[in-house]
């Protein structure tokens, strides 16, 4: 099966993003600083956060886990916090959470090739997906990339 030039460019870009995702860290928690694209509508932020938290729940179970989140003040950060709580996670944002079931979480949402690239990262897991912005929110246009600790960096 032949891969078209736009398809090759997409695959190459996705590979680079995933490869670099595990290598960029900042500070004590080993995670990057959270940041989100400022042009994201509330509807798109809600769709992306809902999808990404649903995928996170497949790997990091809600109910007994506290998510340590340092939001950047963006619409996406606020929506992500609300979505995490909706899935049953306890979320600590302003205070230091302690215990064995505390999972630091960082996010990056940025414009990418006429869409939006979203990434959620814990110290042992990185989820990455590309979305197309629609009139009603956003929809995934790539498969979910799942990288666990020990797979690169």
CNS distance restraints for C-alpha pairs under 8 A (distance, minus, plus):
assign (resid   3 and name CA) (resid   7 and name CA) 5.87 0.50 0.50
assign (resid   3 and name CA) (resid   8 and name CA) 6.19 0.50 0.50
assign (resid   4 and name CA) (resid   8 and name CA) 6.09 0.50 0.50
assign (resid   5 and name CA) (resid   9 and name CA) 6.11 0.50 0.50
assign (resid   6 and name CA) (resid  10 and name CA) 6.10 0.50 0.50
assign (resid   7 and name CA) (resid  11 and name CA) 6.13 0.50 0.50
assign (resid   8 and name CA) (resid  12 and name CA) 5.98 0.50 0.50
assign (resid   9 and name CA) (resid  13 and name CA) 6.05 0.50 0.50
assign (resid  10 and name CA) (resid  14 and name CA) 6.02 0.50 0.50
assign (resid  11 and name CA) (resid  15 and name CA) 6.04 0.50 0.50
assign (resid  12 and name CA) (resid  16 and name CA) 6.26 0.50 0.50
assign (resid  13 and name CA) (resid  17 and name CA) 6.19 0.50 0.50
assign (resid  14 and name CA) (resid  18 and name CA) 6.12 0.50 0.50
assign (resid  15 and name CA) (resid  19 and name CA) 5.99 0.50 0.50
assign (resid  16 and name CA) (resid  20 and name CA) 6.02 0.50 0.50
assign (resid  17 and name CA) (resid  21 and name CA) 5.89 0.50 0.50
assign (resid  18 and name CA) (resid  22 and name CA) 7.23 0.50 0.50
assign (resid  18 and name CA) (resid 128 and name CA) 7.28 0.50 0.50
assign (resid  18 and name CA) (resid 145 and name CA) 7.40 0.50 0.50
assign (resid  18 and name CA) (resid 147 and name CA) 7.62 0.50 0.50
assign (resid  19 and name CA) (resid  23 and name CA) 7.32 0.50 0.50
assign (resid  19 and name CA) (resid 152 and name CA) 6.74 0.50 0.50
assign (resid  19 and name CA) (resid 153 and name CA) 6.98 0.50 0.50
assign (resid  20 and name CA) (resid  24 and name CA) 6.39 0.50 0.50
assign (resid  20 and name CA) (resid 153 and name CA) 7.00 0.50 0.50
assign (resid  21 and name CA) (resid 126 and name CA) 7.22 0.50 0.50
assign (resid  21 and name CA) (resid 153 and name CA) 7.91 0.50 0.50
assign (resid  22 and name CA) (resid 126 and name CA) 7.33 0.50 0.50
assign (resid  22 and name CA) (resid 147 and name CA) 7.89 0.50 0.50
assign (resid  22 and name CA) (resid 149 and name CA) 7.89 0.50 0.50
assign (resid  22 and name CA) (resid 152 and name CA) 6.38 0.50 0.50
assign (resid  22 and name CA) (resid 153 and name CA) 5.05 0.50 0.50
assign (resid  23 and name CA) (resid 152 and name CA) 7.46 0.50 0.50
assign (resid  23 and name CA) (resid 153 and name CA) 4.28 0.50 0.50
assign (resid  24 and name CA) (resid  31 and name CA) 7.53 0.50 0.50
assign (resid  24 and name CA) (resid  32 and name CA) 6.38 0.50 0.50
assign (resid  25 and name CA) (resid  30 and name CA) 5.22 0.50 0.50
assign (resid  25 and name CA) (resid  31 and name CA) 4.77 0.50 0.50
assign (resid  25 and name CA) (resid  32 and name CA) 4.64 0.50 0.50
assign (resid  26 and name CA) (resid  30 and name CA) 5.74 0.50 0.50
assign (resid  26 and name CA) (resid  31 and name CA) 5.45 0.50 0.50
assign (resid  26 and name CA) (resid  32 and name CA) 4.80 0.50 0.50
assign (resid  26 and name CA) (resid  33 and name CA) 6.57 0.50 0.50
assign (resid  27 and name CA) (resid  31 and name CA) 7.02 0.50 0.50
assign (resid  27 and name CA) (resid  32 and name CA) 7.73 0.50 0.50
assign (resid  29 and name CA) (resid 104 and name CA) 7.13 0.50 0.50
assign (resid  29 and name CA) (resid 123 and name CA) 7.50 0.50 0.50
assign (resid  30 and name CA) (resid 123 and name CA) 6.48 0.50 0.50
assign (resid  31 and name CA) (resid 104 and name CA) 7.92 0.50 0.50
assign (resid  31 and name CA) (resid 105 and name CA) 7.63 0.50 0.50
assign (resid  31 and name CA) (resid 106 and name CA) 6.41 0.50 0.50
assign (resid  31 and name CA) (resid 121 and name CA) 7.18 0.50 0.50
assign (resid  31 and name CA) (resid 122 and name CA) 7.04 0.50 0.50
assign (resid  31 and name CA) (resid 123 and name CA) 6.60 0.50 0.50
assign (resid  32 and name CA) (resid 106 and name CA) 6.44 0.50 0.50
assign (resid  32 and name CA) (resid 107 and name CA) 7.89 0.50 0.50
assign (resid  33 and name CA) (resid  70 and name CA) 7.91 0.50 0.50
assign (resid  33 and name CA) (resid 106 and name CA) 6.45 0.50 0.50
assign (resid  33 and name CA) (resid 107 and name CA) 7.59 0.50 0.50
assign (resid  34 and name CA) (resid  70 and name CA) 6.82 0.50 0.50
assign (resid  34 and name CA) (resid  71 and name CA) 6.20 0.50 0.50
assign (resid  34 and name CA) (resid  72 and name CA) 5.99 0.50 0.50
assign (resid  34 and name CA) (resid 106 and name CA) 5.04 0.50 0.50
assign (resid  34 and name CA) (resid 107 and name CA) 4.78 0.50 0.50
assign (resid  34 and name CA) (resid 108 and name CA) 5.63 0.50 0.50
assign (resid  35 and name CA) (resid  71 and name CA) 7.60 0.50 0.50
assign (resid  35 and name CA) (resid  72 and name CA) 5.71 0.50 0.50
assign (resid  35 and name CA) (resid  74 and name CA) 7.70 0.50 0.50
assign (resid  35 and name CA) (resid 107 and name CA) 6.34 0.50 0.50
assign (resid  35 and name CA) (resid 108 and name CA) 5.01 0.50 0.50
assign (resid  35 and name CA) (resid 109 and name CA) 6.46 0.50 0.50
assign (resid  36 and name CA) (resid  72 and name CA) 7.39 0.50 0.50
assign (resid  36 and name CA) (resid  74 and name CA) 6.32 0.50 0.50
assign (resid  36 and name CA) (resid  76 and name CA) 6.40 0.50 0.50
assign (resid  36 and name CA) (resid  77 and name CA) 7.34 0.50 0.50
assign (resid  36 and name CA) (resid 107 and name CA) 7.53 0.50 0.50
assign (resid  36 and name CA) (resid 108 and name CA) 5.54 0.50 0.50
assign (resid  36 and name CA) (resid 109 and name CA) 4.41 0.50 0.50
assign (resid  36 and name CA) (resid 110 and name CA) 5.96 0.50 0.50
assign (resid  37 and name CA) (resid  74 and name CA) 7.99 0.50 0.50
assign (resid  37 and name CA) (resid 109 and name CA) 5.59 0.50 0.50
assign (resid  37 and name CA) (resid 110 and name CA) 4.75 0.50 0.50
assign (resid  37 and name CA) (resid 111 and name CA) 6.52 0.50 0.50
assign (resid  38 and name CA) (resid  74 and name CA) 6.82 0.50 0.50
assign (resid  38 and name CA) (resid  75 and name CA) 7.81 0.50 0.50
assign (resid  40 and name CA) (resid  44 and name CA) 6.22 0.50 0.50
assign (resid  40 and name CA) (resid  45 and name CA) 6.18 0.50 0.50
assign (resid  40 and name CA) (resid  75 and name CA) 7.44 0.50 0.50
assign (resid  40 and name CA) (resid  76 and name CA) 7.49 0.50 0.50
assign (resid  41 and name CA) (resid  45 and name CA) 6.09 0.50 0.50
assign (resid  41 and name CA) (resid  75 and name CA) 7.68 0.50 0.50
assign (resid  41 and name CA) (resid 137 and name CA) 7.52 0.50 0.50
assign (resid  42 and name CA) (resid  46 and name CA) 6.02 0.50 0.50
assign (resid  42 and name CA) (resid  75 and name CA) 6.29 0.50 0.50
assign (resid  42 and name CA) (resid  76 and name CA) 7.43 0.50 0.50
assign (resid  42 and name CA) (resid  79 and name CA) 7.84 0.50 0.50
assign (resid  42 and name CA) (resid 137 and name CA) 7.88 0.50 0.50
assign (resid  43 and name CA) (resid  47 and name CA) 6.26 0.50 0.50
assign (resid  43 and name CA) (resid 136 and name CA) 6.47 0.50 0.50
assign (resid  43 and name CA) (resid 137 and name CA) 4.53 0.50 0.50
assign (resid  43 and name CA) (resid 138 and name CA) 7.55 0.50 0.50
assign (resid  44 and name CA) (resid  48 and name CA) 6.12 0.50 0.50
assign (resid  44 and name CA) (resid 133 and name CA) 6.51 0.50 0.50
assign (resid  44 and name CA) (resid 134 and name CA) 7.64 0.50 0.50
assign (resid  44 and name CA) (resid 136 and name CA) 7.35 0.50 0.50
assign (resid  44 and name CA) (resid 137 and name CA) 3.78 0.50 0.50
assign (resid  44 and name CA) (resid 138 and name CA) 4.85 0.50 0.50
assign (resid  45 and name CA) (resid  49 and name CA) 5.91 0.50 0.50
assign (resid  45 and name CA) (resid  75 and name CA) 6.74 0.50 0.50
assign (resid  45 and name CA) (resid  76 and name CA) 4.97 0.50 0.50
assign (resid  45 and name CA) (resid  79 and name CA) 6.44 0.50 0.50
assign (resid  45 and name CA) (resid  80 and name CA) 7.92 0.50 0.50
assign (resid  45 and name CA) (resid 137 and name CA) 7.36 0.50 0.50
assign (resid  45 and name CA) (resid 138 and name CA) 7.84 0.50 0.50
assign (resid  46 and name CA) (resid  50 and name CA) 5.92 0.50 0.50
assign (resid  46 and name CA) (resid  76 and name CA) 7.30 0.50 0.50
assign (resid  46 and name CA) (resid  79 and name CA) 5.79 0.50 0.50
assign (resid  46 and name CA) (resid  80 and name CA) 7.52 0.50 0.50
assign (resid  46 and name CA) (resid  83 and name CA) 7.87 0.50 0.50
assign (resid  46 and name CA) (resid 137 and name CA) 7.41 0.50 0.50
assign (resid  47 and name CA) (resid  51 and name CA) 6.23 0.50 0.50
assign (resid  47 and name CA) (resid 137 and name CA) 5.83 0.50 0.50
assign (resid  47 and name CA) (resid 138 and name CA) 5.68 0.50 0.50
assign (resid  47 and name CA) (resid 139 and name CA) 7.33 0.50 0.50
assign (resid  48 and name CA) (resid  52 and name CA) 6.05 0.50 0.50
assign (resid  48 and name CA) (resid 118 and name CA) 7.61 0.50 0.50
assign (resid  48 and name CA) (resid 131 and name CA) 7.58 0.50 0.50
assign (resid  48 and name CA) (resid 138 and name CA) 6.45 0.50 0.50
assign (resid  48 and name CA) (resid 139 and name CA) 7.56 0.50 0.50
assign (resid  49 and name CA) (resid  53 and name CA) 5.91 0.50 0.50
assign (resid  49 and name CA) (resid  76 and name CA) 7.13 0.50 0.50
assign (resid  49 and name CA) (resid  79 and name CA) 6.49 0.50 0.50
assign (resid  49 and name CA) (resid  80 and name CA) 5.08 0.50 0.50
assign (resid  49 and name CA) (resid  83 and name CA) 6.45 0.50 0.50
assign (resid  50 and name CA) (resid  54 and name CA) 6.11 0.50 0.50
assign (resid  50 and name CA) (resid  80 and name CA) 7.47 0.50 0.50
assign (resid  50 and name CA) (resid  83 and name CA) 5.87 0.50 0.50
assign (resid  51 and name CA) (resid  55 and name CA) 6.38 0.50 0.50
assign (resid  52 and name CA) (resid  56 and name CA) 6.11 0.50 0.50
assign (resid  52 and name CA) (resid 120 and name CA) 7.40 0.50 0.50
assign (resid  52 and name CA) (resid 127 and name CA) 7.67 0.50 0.50
assign (resid  53 and name CA) (resid  57 and name CA) 6.07 0.50 0.50
assign (resid  53 and name CA) (resid  80 and name CA) 7.63 0.50 0.50
assign (resid  53 and name CA) (resid  83 and name CA) 6.78 0.50 0.50
assign (resid  53 and name CA) (resid  84 and name CA) 6.30 0.50 0.50
assign (resid  53 and name CA) (resid  87 and name CA) 7.59 0.50 0.50
assign (resid  54 and name CA) (resid  58 and name CA) 6.83 0.50 0.50
assign (resid  54 and name CA) (resid  87 and name CA) 7.64 0.50 0.50
assign (resid  55 and name CA) (resid  59 and name CA) 7.21 0.50 0.50
assign (resid  55 and name CA) (resid 127 and name CA) 7.96 0.50 0.50
assign (resid  56 and name CA) (resid  60 and name CA) 5.87 0.50 0.50
assign (resid  56 and name CA) (resid  61 and name CA) 7.92 0.50 0.50
assign (resid  56 and name CA) (resid 127 and name CA) 7.50 0.50 0.50
assign (resid  57 and name CA) (resid  61 and name CA) 5.12 0.50 0.50
assign (resid  57 and name CA) (resid  62 and name CA) 6.22 0.50 0.50
assign (resid  57 and name CA) (resid  87 and name CA) 7.73 0.50 0.50
assign (resid  60 and name CA) (resid  65 and name CA) 7.67 0.50 0.50
assign (resid  61 and name CA) (resid  65 and name CA) 6.72 0.50 0.50
assign (resid  62 and name CA) (resid  87 and name CA) 6.60 0.50 0.50
assign (resid  62 and name CA) (resid  88 and name CA) 5.30 0.50 0.50
assign (resid  62 and name CA) (resid  89 and name CA) 4.91 0.50 0.50
assign (resid  63 and name CA) (resid  88 and name CA) 5.26 0.50 0.50
assign (resid  63 and name CA) (resid  89 and name CA) 5.63 0.50 0.50
assign (resid  63 and name CA) (resid  90 and name CA) 7.53 0.50 0.50
assign (resid  64 and name CA) (resid  89 and name CA) 7.36 0.50 0.50
assign (resid  64 and name CA) (resid 101 and name CA) 6.77 0.50 0.50
assign (resid  65 and name CA) (resid  89 and name CA) 6.01 0.50 0.50
assign (resid  65 and name CA) (resid  90 and name CA) 6.58 0.50 0.50
assign (resid  65 and name CA) (resid 101 and name CA) 5.00 0.50 0.50
assign (resid  65 and name CA) (resid 102 and name CA) 5.97 0.50 0.50
assign (resid  65 and name CA) (resid 103 and name CA) 7.02 0.50 0.50
assign (resid  66 and name CA) (resid  89 and name CA) 5.92 0.50 0.50
assign (resid  66 and name CA) (resid  90 and name CA) 4.58 0.50 0.50
assign (resid  66 and name CA) (resid  91 and name CA) 5.57 0.50 0.50
assign (resid  66 and name CA) (resid  92 and name CA) 6.97 0.50 0.50
assign (resid  66 and name CA) (resid  97 and name CA) 7.63 0.50 0.50
assign (resid  66 and name CA) (resid 101 and name CA) 6.11 0.50 0.50
assign (resid  66 and name CA) (resid 102 and name CA) 4.74 0.50 0.50
assign (resid  66 and name CA) (resid 103 and name CA) 6.18 0.50 0.50
assign (resid  67 and name CA) (resid  89 and name CA) 6.64 0.50 0.50
assign (resid  67 and name CA) (resid  90 and name CA) 6.13 0.50 0.50
assign (resid  67 and name CA) (resid  91 and name CA) 4.79 0.50 0.50
assign (resid  67 and name CA) (resid  92 and name CA) 6.16 0.50 0.50
assign (resid  67 and name CA) (resid 102 and name CA) 5.84 0.50 0.50
assign (resid  67 and name CA) (resid 103 and name CA) 4.95 0.50 0.50
assign (resid  67 and name CA) (resid 104 and name CA) 5.81 0.50 0.50
assign (resid  67 and name CA) (resid 105 and name CA) 6.41 0.50 0.50
assign (resid  68 and name CA) (resid  91 and name CA) 6.06 0.50 0.50
assign (resid  68 and name CA) (resid  92 and name CA) 4.95 0.50 0.50
assign (resid  68 and name CA) (resid  93 and name CA) 6.09 0.50 0.50
assign (resid  68 and name CA) (resid  96 and name CA) 7.50 0.50 0.50
assign (resid  68 and name CA) (resid  97 and name CA) 6.53 0.50 0.50
assign (resid  68 and name CA) (resid 102 and name CA) 6.56 0.50 0.50
assign (resid  68 and name CA) (resid 103 and name CA) 5.83 0.50 0.50
assign (resid  68 and name CA) (resid 104 and name CA) 4.42 0.50 0.50
assign (resid  68 and name CA) (resid 105 and name CA) 5.92 0.50 0.50
assign (resid  69 and name CA) (resid  81 and name CA) 7.77 0.50 0.50
assign (resid  69 and name CA) (resid  91 and name CA) 6.81 0.50 0.50
assign (resid  69 and name CA) (resid  92 and name CA) 6.11 0.50 0.50
assign (resid  69 and name CA) (resid  93 and name CA) 5.01 0.50 0.50
assign (resid  69 and name CA) (resid 104 and name CA) 6.19 0.50 0.50
assign (resid  69 and name CA) (resid 105 and name CA) 5.37 0.50 0.50
assign (resid  69 and name CA) (resid 106 and name CA) 6.55 0.50 0.50
assign (resid  70 and name CA) (resid  93 and name CA) 5.46 0.50 0.50
assign (resid  70 and name CA) (resid  94 and name CA) 7.46 0.50 0.50
assign (resid  70 and name CA) (resid 105 and name CA) 7.72 0.50 0.50
assign (resid  70 and name CA) (resid 106 and name CA) 7.08 0.50 0.50
assign (resid  71 and name CA) (resid  77 and name CA) 4.99 0.50 0.50
assign (resid  71 and name CA) (resid  78 and name CA) 7.19 0.50 0.50
assign (resid  71 and name CA) (resid  93 and name CA) 7.17 0.50 0.50
assign (resid  71 and name CA) (resid 106 and name CA) 7.96 0.50 0.50
assign (resid  72 and name CA) (resid  77 and name CA) 6.17 0.50 0.50
assign (resid  73 and name CA) (resid  77 and name CA) 6.08 0.50 0.50
assign (resid  73 and name CA) (resid  78 and name CA) 6.88 0.50 0.50
assign (resid  74 and name CA) (resid  78 and name CA) 6.46 0.50 0.50
assign (resid  75 and name CA) (resid  79 and name CA) 6.10 0.50 0.50
assign (resid  76 and name CA) (resid  80 and name CA) 5.86 0.50 0.50
assign (resid  77 and name CA) (resid  81 and name CA) 6.27 0.50 0.50
assign (resid  78 and name CA) (resid  82 and name CA) 6.37 0.50 0.50
assign (resid  79 and name CA) (resid  83 and name CA) 6.07 0.50 0.50
assign (resid  80 and name CA) (resid  84 and name CA) 6.07 0.50 0.50
assign (resid  81 and name CA) (resid  85 and name CA) 6.35 0.50 0.50
assign (resid  81 and name CA) (resid  91 and name CA) 7.00 0.50 0.50
assign (resid  82 and name CA) (resid  86 and name CA) 6.16 0.50 0.50
assign (resid  83 and name CA) (resid  87 and name CA) 6.31 0.50 0.50
assign (resid  84 and name CA) (resid  88 and name CA) 6.62 0.50 0.50
assign (resid  84 and name CA) (resid  89 and name CA) 5.48 0.50 0.50
assign (resid  84 and name CA) (resid  90 and name CA) 7.69 0.50 0.50
assign (resid  84 and name CA) (resid  91 and name CA) 7.23 0.50 0.50
assign (resid  85 and name CA) (resid  89 and name CA) 4.96 0.50 0.50
assign (resid  85 and name CA) (resid  90 and name CA) 6.17 0.50 0.50
assign (resid  85 and name CA) (resid  91 and name CA) 6.69 0.50 0.50
assign (resid  92 and name CA) (resid  96 and name CA) 7.11 0.50 0.50
assign (resid  92 and name CA) (resid  97 and name CA) 6.27 0.50 0.50
assign (resid  97 and name CA) (resid 102 and name CA) 6.63 0.50 0.50
assign (resid  98 and name CA) (resid 102 and name CA) 6.38 0.50 0.50
assign (resid 103 and name CA) (resid 122 and name CA) 6.65 0.50 0.50
assign (resid 103 and name CA) (resid 123 and name CA) 7.77 0.50 0.50
assign (resid 104 and name CA) (resid 122 and name CA) 5.74 0.50 0.50
assign (resid 104 and name CA) (resid 123 and name CA) 7.01 0.50 0.50
assign (resid 105 and name CA) (resid 120 and name CA) 6.88 0.50 0.50
assign (resid 105 and name CA) (resid 121 and name CA) 5.61 0.50 0.50
assign (resid 105 and name CA) (resid 122 and name CA) 4.82 0.50 0.50
assign (resid 105 and name CA) (resid 123 and name CA) 7.77 0.50 0.50
assign (resid 106 and name CA) (resid 120 and name CA) 5.84 0.50 0.50
assign (resid 106 and name CA) (resid 121 and name CA) 5.22 0.50 0.50
assign (resid 106 and name CA) (resid 122 and name CA) 6.60 0.50 0.50
assign (resid 107 and name CA) (resid 118 and name CA) 7.34 0.50 0.50
assign (resid 107 and name CA) (resid 119 and name CA) 5.45 0.50 0.50
assign (resid 107 and name CA) (resid 120 and name CA) 4.51 0.50 0.50
assign (resid 107 and name CA) (resid 121 and name CA) 6.15 0.50 0.50
assign (resid 108 and name CA) (resid 117 and name CA) 7.86 0.50 0.50
assign (resid 108 and name CA) (resid 118 and name CA) 5.80 0.50 0.50
assign (resid 108 and name CA) (resid 119 and name CA) 5.19 0.50 0.50
assign (resid 108 and name CA) (resid 120 and name CA) 6.76 0.50 0.50
assign (resid 109 and name CA) (resid 116 and name CA) 6.71 0.50 0.50
assign (resid 109 and name CA) (resid 117 and name CA) 5.61 0.50 0.50
assign (resid 109 and name CA) (resid 118 and name CA) 4.41 0.50 0.50
assign (resid 109 and name CA) (resid 119 and name CA) 6.37 0.50 0.50
assign (resid 110 and name CA) (resid 116 and name CA) 5.54 0.50 0.50
assign (resid 110 and name CA) (resid 117 and name CA) 5.40 0.50 0.50
assign (resid 110 and name CA) (resid 118 and name CA) 6.70 0.50 0.50
assign (resid 111 and name CA) (resid 115 and name CA) 5.76 0.50 0.50
assign (resid 111 and name CA) (resid 116 and name CA) 4.41 0.50 0.50
assign (resid 111 and name CA) (resid 117 and name CA) 6.15 0.50 0.50
assign (resid 112 and name CA) (resid 116 and name CA) 5.09 0.50 0.50
assign (resid 112 and name CA) (resid 117 and name CA) 5.74 0.50 0.50
assign (resid 112 and name CA) (resid 130 and name CA) 7.88 0.50 0.50
assign (resid 114 and name CA) (resid 132 and name CA) 7.41 0.50 0.50
assign (resid 115 and name CA) (resid 130 and name CA) 6.81 0.50 0.50
assign (resid 115 and name CA) (resid 131 and name CA) 5.63 0.50 0.50
assign (resid 115 and name CA) (resid 132 and name CA) 4.71 0.50 0.50
assign (resid 115 and name CA) (resid 133 and name CA) 6.22 0.50 0.50
assign (resid 116 and name CA) (resid 130 and name CA) 5.60 0.50 0.50
assign (resid 116 and name CA) (resid 131 and name CA) 5.12 0.50 0.50
assign (resid 116 and name CA) (resid 132 and name CA) 6.38 0.50 0.50
assign (resid 116 and name CA) (resid 133 and name CA) 7.31 0.50 0.50
assign (resid 117 and name CA) (resid 128 and name CA) 7.23 0.50 0.50
assign (resid 117 and name CA) (resid 129 and name CA) 5.90 0.50 0.50
assign (resid 117 and name CA) (resid 130 and name CA) 4.39 0.50 0.50
assign (resid 117 and name CA) (resid 131 and name CA) 6.32 0.50 0.50
assign (resid 118 and name CA) (resid 128 and name CA) 5.67 0.50 0.50
assign (resid 118 and name CA) (resid 129 and name CA) 5.48 0.50 0.50
assign (resid 118 and name CA) (resid 130 and name CA) 6.18 0.50 0.50
assign (resid 118 and name CA) (resid 131 and name CA) 7.66 0.50 0.50
assign (resid 119 and name CA) (resid 126 and name CA) 6.87 0.50 0.50
assign (resid 119 and name CA) (resid 127 and name CA) 5.48 0.50 0.50
assign (resid 119 and name CA) (resid 128 and name CA) 4.34 0.50 0.50
assign (resid 119 and name CA) (resid 129 and name CA) 6.62 0.50 0.50
assign (resid 120 and name CA) (resid 126 and name CA) 5.72 0.50 0.50
assign (resid 120 and name CA) (resid 127 and name CA) 5.22 0.50 0.50
assign (resid 120 and name CA) (resid 128 and name CA) 6.64 0.50 0.50
assign (resid 121 and name CA) (resid 125 and name CA) 5.73 0.50 0.50
assign (resid 121 and name CA) (resid 126 and name CA) 4.31 0.50 0.50
assign (resid 121 and name CA) (resid 127 and name CA) 6.40 0.50 0.50
assign (resid 122 and name CA) (resid 126 and name CA) 6.29 0.50 0.50
assign (resid 123 and name CA) (resid 149 and name CA) 7.43 0.50 0.50
assign (resid 124 and name CA) (resid 148 and name CA) 5.44 0.50 0.50
assign (resid 124 and name CA) (resid 149 and name CA) 4.56 0.50 0.50
assign (resid 125 and name CA) (resid 146 and name CA) 7.17 0.50 0.50
assign (resid 125 and name CA) (resid 147 and name CA) 5.71 0.50 0.50
assign (resid 125 and name CA) (resid 148 and name CA) 4.42 0.50 0.50
assign (resid 125 and name CA) (resid 149 and name CA) 6.12 0.50 0.50
assign (resid 126 and name CA) (resid 145 and name CA) 7.86 0.50 0.50
assign (resid 126 and name CA) (resid 146 and name CA) 5.89 0.50 0.50
assign (resid 126 and name CA) (resid 147 and name CA) 5.10 0.50 0.50
assign (resid 126 and name CA) (resid 148 and name CA) 6.37 0.50 0.50
assign (resid 127 and name CA) (resid 144 and name CA) 6.75 0.50 0.50
assign (resid 127 and name CA) (resid 145 and name CA) 5.60 0.50 0.50
assign (resid 127 and name CA) (resid 146 and name CA) 4.87 0.50 0.50
assign (resid 127 and name CA) (resid 147 and name CA) 6.55 0.50 0.50
assign (resid 128 and name CA) (resid 144 and name CA) 5.90 0.50 0.50
assign (resid 128 and name CA) (resid 145 and name CA) 5.00 0.50 0.50
assign (resid 128 and name CA) (resid 146 and name CA) 6.75 0.50 0.50
assign (resid 129 and name CA) (resid 140 and name CA) 6.97 0.50 0.50
assign (resid 129 and name CA) (resid 141 and name CA) 7.76 0.50 0.50
assign (resid 129 and name CA) (resid 142 and name CA) 5.92 0.50 0.50
assign (resid 129 and name CA) (resid 143 and name CA) 6.46 0.50 0.50
assign (resid 129 and name CA) (resid 144 and name CA) 5.06 0.50 0.50
assign (resid 129 and name CA) (resid 145 and name CA) 6.28 0.50 0.50
assign (resid 130 and name CA) (resid 140 and name CA) 5.93 0.50 0.50
assign (resid 130 and name CA) (resid 141 and name CA) 5.66 0.50 0.50
assign (resid 130 and name CA) (resid 142 and name CA) 5.37 0.50 0.50
assign (resid 130 and name CA) (resid 143 and name CA) 7.91 0.50 0.50
assign (resid 131 and name CA) (resid 138 and name CA) 6.05 0.50 0.50
assign (resid 131 and name CA) (resid 139 and name CA) 5.27 0.50 0.50
assign (resid 131 and name CA) (resid 140 and name CA) 4.27 0.50 0.50
assign (resid 131 and name CA) (resid 141 and name CA) 5.14 0.50 0.50
assign (resid 131 and name CA) (resid 142 and name CA) 7.11 0.50 0.50
assign (resid 132 and name CA) (resid 138 and name CA) 5.49 0.50 0.50
assign (resid 132 and name CA) (resid 139 and name CA) 5.43 0.50 0.50
assign (resid 132 and name CA) (resid 140 and name CA) 6.34 0.50 0.50
assign (resid 132 and name CA) (resid 141 and name CA) 6.18 0.50 0.50
assign (resid 133 and name CA) (resid 137 and name CA) 5.98 0.50 0.50
assign (resid 133 and name CA) (resid 138 and name CA) 4.36 0.50 0.50
assign (resid 133 and name CA) (resid 139 and name CA) 6.65 0.50 0.50
assign (resid 134 and name CA) (resid 138 and name CA) 5.11 0.50 0.50
assign (resid 134 and name CA) (resid 139 and name CA) 7.10 0.50 0.50
assign (resid 147 and name CA) (resid 151 and name CA) 6.56 0.50 0.50
